[in-house]
């Protein structure tokens, strides 16, 4: 029996985890750039503050708008860190995705036609893992559903949502899904929202579990995303009335929450950028904003009638032959005889799960009184698996590769 020993100390562990953290931001740019191309400097202030690795937009009106964002905002000053997907000029306004090409690569993209606007699919991969032969893909969708509170508009939204969910089913899109944009939902019981959440036997989830009646409801003031303006003002027109709707949302597939497919939402990272919960029915820059500086609050006010929404997720790295995690848990993967050995260093209760890349749970074990558990992997097929360890309430994911 032979195994390579590599001890990953606590300080190094946290440094490496931070390198695998990815932030995605969705933003309705309010008819950019046709209404006011000079908003690039305003957008730059906002993105310099948020610093997304992946930036997904709605209401882009031209190829030139995408070029302005890439060249004059994300790559301002002569850098070349960000690349964009291809721009498709569909009906009405359009979508586009930008990504930090030092971390992410674009695998594919396609448009999903609906009655009003196209929905865009962007498939990305994490470059450090691709260099090790990993083929785990991450799916991002940019959606802008029909606006309006009438029954007719609600039905149009439902039809668009059904078209989207049917696309997911027809194309076997089940895992690593990020579905975001401007949904124009007034409450979660609306048929279109129910379709997004539960339609076609493929569930999506709200990472912060804040399903409710959002419209003009102060109980949801901390997640409202429209309108940043209470009266006239700001660039490019847009809606007024102050912050009283949660139109902009990022949904995910269940495995993103559990981490069972190697991608895991970071709890507490979901935010409506600039929303401090104290601006119900007010402009976002009215008085003091307790989340952002006055400069950023003003930029959010002027840029769009929507706030951006962001979340972060971790990407699992391959498991080394022997790894000490956070000085509490030792994981020893022995390739030669296909065993996974987990040792606890203290009295914390631990749970161990093993998943395949489809998210199917293959092993579930608990360490309570014993300090070691051994998992026999002889019956497992060759492939990539996820070891998911929960210790003291914290969840750690590691990948390992089996080859007989």
N, C-alpha and C positions, 0 to 999 in steps of 0.2 A: 504494500500500500504506500502510495507516495502522494504528498500534497505540498504545494508551495505555500509557505507561511508569509503572510503580509499583514502586519498590524497597522490599523488605521486609527491613530490616536484622536482624541476628542476634538482638539482644535483643528486638525486637518479635516476631519469628517465634516464639520460645519462649513469650512471653506469650500469643500468640494460640492456639498449640497447647494450652496448659493449659486455655483456656476451652472447648475442644472435647472434653475428657476427661470420660467418664461412668463412674461406679462403680455396679455392681449387686451387691446382697447378697441371698442366699437364706438363710432361717432357719426351721427347724422350732421352733415356739413352745411345744410340749408342751401341748396342750389349753388354749389361751388363749382367753378369760379364765376359763372355767368352773371350773378347778381352783383358781385364786388370782388374782382380779382386781387385787390390790394389787401385782402384778409390774410395773406400768407404770413406776414409778420406777427399777426395775432395768433394764428394757429401754431406758429413756432414757439411762442411763449408757453402755450398750453402743453405741447408735446415735450418741450424741454423739462417741464415740471413732471409730467406723467412718466416719460421715458419708456414707452412700450417697445417690446421686441417684435410684436405683430400688431399692425394697425389696420383696422377694417372700417371702410366708410360707406355711408349711404348718401344719396343726393349729390353725386358727382355728375356734372353736366357735359363734360368733354374730356377727350384725351389730354388736352392742354392742362386741365385741372390736375390730373394725375401727375403730369410732368412737373408742374409747379410744386406739388407736395413733395415729390421725391427729391427734386433738385434744390429747391429754395427753402424747404422746411427740414426734412429728415436728413438730407446730406448737405445742409448749408455749411459754408466754410471750406468746401472742397473735399469733404470726406466721401467715402464710397461704401458706407456700412449698410445702407438700405437699398433693396431692390423691390420692384413691384411685379405683380402678376400682369398679364395682358389686359388692356382695357377693351371691353366690349360695349359698343354703342347700341343698347337695346331700346325698347320703347320707354318713354318717360325718362326719369333720371336713372343713374347707374351706380354700380358698386365697384369697389376696388380694394385689394389687399396689398399691403406693404409689409416687408419682413426684414429683419436684421440678417443679412446673408452670411455673417460670421457664425451664426448659430443655426439658422434654418435654411432649408432648401425647398424649392417649389417642385413637387412631383407631378402634379397635373391640375387642371382647372376645367370647369365647364359651366354653362349656363342652363338654368332650369326655367323654361318659359312659363309664365302665368298670364292671366287675363290682363293684368295691368303692367307689372314690372317683372323683369327677370330676377330670379334668385340665383346667387352665384355660389358655386362650390369651389373651394381652394384646398388642395391636398398638400400638406407639408410634411417634411421629415426633419429630424434633429441631426445635424451634421456630425457631431462627435460620435453618435451611435452608428450612423451610416458607415463611418470609417472602420467600424468593427464588424460590419456585415449585418447590422440590424435593419430590418425592413418594416418596423412599426410606423404606420402612417397616422397622421393627425388631420382630422377633417374640420374645416372652418366654413361656415355658411353665413352669407350676408343677405339679410331679408328686410324688405320694406313693404309691409302690407298696406292695403287700402285704408285711407284715413276716413274719419267720420263716424258719428254715433247712431246714424239711422239704421233700421233693420236691413235695408238694401246693402249698405256698406258693411255691416256685420256679416251678411251672407257672402259677400265678395271676399272678405278676409277668410272666412271658413273655407271657401273653395280654393283659395291660394294655399292655405295651410294644408289642406288635403292633398293637393298636387305635390307639395313638398314632401310630406310624410310618405306618400306612395313612391316617390323617387327613392327615398331611403330604403324602403322595402325592396323595390325592384333591383336596386344596385347593391344589396347586401351591406348597407352602411349601418353597422350596429354599435361600434365601439369608437372611443376617442373622438366624440362629436362635440363641437362647440357651435351652437346655433344662436346667432345674435343679430341685433339690428333694431329697427324701429317697427314694432309690431302694432302700434296704435290700439292696444287693448285697454279697455276701461276697467275691466274686472276679470278675474280668473275664470268665472263661470261662462263667459262669452264662448260660443261654440268654437271659434277659431283657436282660442287659447286652450280649450279642452282637447282640440285636435292636435295641437303642438305637443301637449303634455302626454296624451294617452292614445292618440289615433294610430290606426294600423297595427296595433299590438306591439308598438315600439315606444316605450316610455322615454320622455325627456324630463329633466328636473330643474327646478330653480335652486341654484347652489345655496341661497340664503333662506330658502323655504318661507318666502314672504308672499304667498298666494293670498289674494283678498280683493276687496273692492277698493281700488286705488284712487279712483277719480274723486278729486276734491275731498279727500279724507286725510285729516291731519295725522292720523295714526301711522300713515306711511310717508310722512314728510321727509324722513331721512333717506328714502329711496326714490323720490319723485325726480323725473328727468326733464320735464317740460312744464311750463315755459320759463326760460331764463329771464324773460322780460315781463314786467307787469303792465307796461303801457308802451307807447311808441318810443323807439330808440333801438340802438343796435343796428348792425349791418344787415342788408339783404331782406328786410321785412320779417316775414315769419309770423308765428302766433304770439299772442300776448295773454295776459291774465295771471302771470306769476306761476310759481312752482306748485302744481297740483295734479300731475299725471305721471304714471310710470309707463311711458310708452317704450322706453329703450331697455332691453333685457338681454342677458346672456344665459341661455339654457345649455345644459350639458347632458350627455348620456350618463346613465347610472355608474358605469365603470370609472368615469372620471372622478366621481365622489369617493368611491371605494378604493381606487388605485389598482384595481384588479387587472388592468391591461397595461400597466407601466406608466400611465399618465395620471397624476393626482392633483385635484384642486387643493390649493392651500387655504385651509379654513381661516376666515376672517379677511381674506384678500379682496373679496368682491366689494366694489364701491362705485357709487355714482360720483364721479370726480367733481369736487367743488361743492357737493351737497352736505351741509352740516346739520340739516334737520330743523334749522331755525328760520327758514325762508318760505314757509307755507303761504301761498298766494302772494308772494313778493318776488321782486327781481333778485337774482342770485348775488348781485353786488350791492344790494341795499344794506346800508349800515355795515356792521362787522360780520365777516364770514370766518367762522371758527375752524374751518378745514384748510383754507388756502389764503394766501396773501391777497391784499386788495388788488394788486396788479393782475393776478391770475383770475380773481373773481370778475374783474372788468373785462379781461380777455374772453372769458366764458360768456359773458353778457353780449359782447359785441360780435363774437364769431358765429353763433348759431342760437336758435331758440331751444335747442336740445343740449343736455349735458352728455359728455362721454361716459361710458361705463367700462370698467376694467376689472379683471381678475388675474390671478397668477396661479400657475401650476408647476409641479415638479415632474421631471422626467427621470425615471429610474435608470441607473447605470448598472452595468454587469457586476455580478457578485464576484469578488476576488475569492481565491481558494480558502482563505481564512480572514475573517474580518471582525474586529472588535467595534461594536456600534455603541457610541455614546457612553462607553465605559460600563454598560449594563448588560449587553447582550453580545455573545460571541456566536457567529455563524460560520460553520466550517463545511464547505462543499467539497466532497471527495469524488472526483470524476471517475477514478479507477474502478470503484465498486458501487458507484451510484447511490451515495448516501448524503443526506443533508442533516448535520448535527447542530443543534441549537443548545447553547448553555446560557443560563442566567447567572449573573454575578451577585445578585442580592435577592431580597424577598419579594420583589415586585411580581404581581401576576402578569403573565404574558399569554398572548394568543398568536398562533402561527397559522398562516394560510398559504396554500400554493395554488396558483391559477395558471391556466394556459393563456395564450395570447387572445383567445376569443372571449376571455373573461369568465370561463367556466371554473368553478371552484372544485379542485381535486383533492385537497387536504385541508382539514381543520383540526387543530390540536391546541390544547391549553396546558400551560405549565403553572401549576399551583404550588404543590408541596415539593415536587422534584425540581432539580436544578438542570437536568439535561433531558432532551428528547431527541430521538433519532428517527428520521423519516427515510424509509426505503424507497428508492426511485427506480428499482429494477424494472418494474412493469410499465414505466413511462416510455412513450415513444421519443425518438430523437426530436429535438426542437428547443425553442426558447420558452422559459417559464418565469413566473414572477413569484418570489418569496415575499410575503407580506407579514411583517412582524409588528405587533402592537404591544408596547411595553409602557407601563405607567401612563396610559392614555395617549401616547404618541405613536404614530404609525410610520414605519420605515419600509420602503420597497427596495428590493434588489432583484435583478435579473440573473438567471444562470442558464447555461446552454448544456444540454445533454446530447452526447453522441456516443453510441455504443461501439 
